[in-house]
Structure formats: structure tokens, C-alpha cells
Amino acid sequence: NETLLTFGREAARVYGDRDAYVFRPGFRTRRWTHADAWGQAARVATMLQQWGVQQGDRVVIWAPNMPQWCFALMGALRVGAVGVPLDFRSTPQFVAQVLQQTQPKVAFITRMTPVGDALRGVRTVYLEDLEGALADAPAQQAPFFCTAAPWSGMKARA
């Protein structure tokens, strides 16, 4: 079974210097190679570990599509955390319900995310500032958890 993590690792190995993400948030175009993306995910994983995120903890990603969204998800998965992606356009009521049920340790958001006080008490990271937040997080310390369960055997937990 191929998981997102094995896919990311293999893409970095096979296509390392090729563009994985090209993003133009304003006037400047940013590029990340597959190796860059895998390294960013490792740095996110290290940062999350430093903040006490462990296997099974939940990490919310509530932001529009952008490369940093992917780095946050892959980093969470690398420490064995459960990524909880939220549609950027979700209603505050829906988000409050998801947050109550998941009890996330960390939330990745953007300055455009309509947070209000929904994330009170949850450590937040602005994806626009992710590279600065990762400055002290070395990539080599990040673990690599890779577990997969067949979809047919998965059951929802209440």
C-alpha cells in the first residue's frame, strides 16, 4: 500500500531537483522542488515534535490551497499525527463542532482564515510565516511513521 508519506519520500528520491510546487501569491513566483518539499515536511515534523505533538494527536489545517498546506499535512503525518483538513470556507458552526470532536494540539491557518475565537487555546501557525517558524527545526531529526490500513477494514470511531 502506498501512502502519502511513501509517495512524498519516493518523489523526493526520484524527482528531487524537479519542481513539485510553483506558487505565485503576489508578484513573485516561488518554486519548491520535490526534495525541498520533503525537507520542509521534515522540518514541520521536527517543529511539531518540539511542541509535544505525538503519534495520534490531531493537527488542523484550515487554509486555502498553497504549498505550505501540503508541507503542514506531510509534516503532521511524519510524526504520526492525524491531519484534520478543513475547507477554508467552512462555517464557524461546523469548525467549532470539528474542533470539539478532534481536540487538536496545533492548527495551521492563514491570515485570511476566518478564525474568530474558534481556536482559543490551540497553538496556531500562520502558513505565510511557516518558513520563518521552521528556521530552527532541522530536517534530519524528523521521524518517519508510515502506517497504512486497507480501506475495506477501516471503521469510523464515534
ABEGO torsion letter per residue (X at the ends): XBBAAAAAAAAAAAAAABBABBBBABABBBBBBAAAAAAAAAAAAAAAAAAGBBBGBBBBBBBBBBAAAAAAAAAAAAAGBBBBBBBAABBAAAAAAAAAAAGBABBBBBAABBAEAAABGBBBBBAAAAAAAAAABBAAABBBBBBBBBAAABBBBX
